Amino acid sequence: MDIATIRHDSLQKFAQTGQSNDLPAGLPDRLRNMLAYLVAIEVDGELAIPPKFAAQPPSKRDAWSLVVSENWRLTVHSIKAGVVEVELQEFR
């Protein structure tokens, strides 16, 4: 699967360069694994296989959420077959 856009500056920098100093402590290893998993997915249907992803409400169809930590989620939006946008969101 191709990641078209990363909507978080620090996560984008991490994905491109491996530099994690702008990310919250404890997240880089999990995020590295999650991004690698996304890239390795061959068909969109794999996003619906538990326990990796949780579907979002109907208003956010074609979106899934991955728990990074207690307060952070990696949200994946399907743009078209095999192409996604990724967003790192903090939940308080």
Steps between C-alpha positions, in 0.01 A plus 500: 500500500624849423485780754410810300492753782605519864306776676731550795827686453701303757368166374578597140855597600533169687375301200739676262815529712459274804549797734262462793606785729176696432268206579369428850721260698411135466328533160778463238542121523126435478459752218788345305330160520158642408632687197686188385178300539306751290759491223496118502121475457411383151121550497273746682302211649790430734420824681176344625669198661493527881673563732722736305246762396168631627250636248391858551135612522294499176567872456867410453454213256826359363688605814662284766670574828801333657578546869859622539473572872236595752477854361615461139331349192626443150205565269510353152275640223462303178525734200474235230593135465844450648555867595449651847546818699636466854437735790640489855242633748512567871192412704460653845 
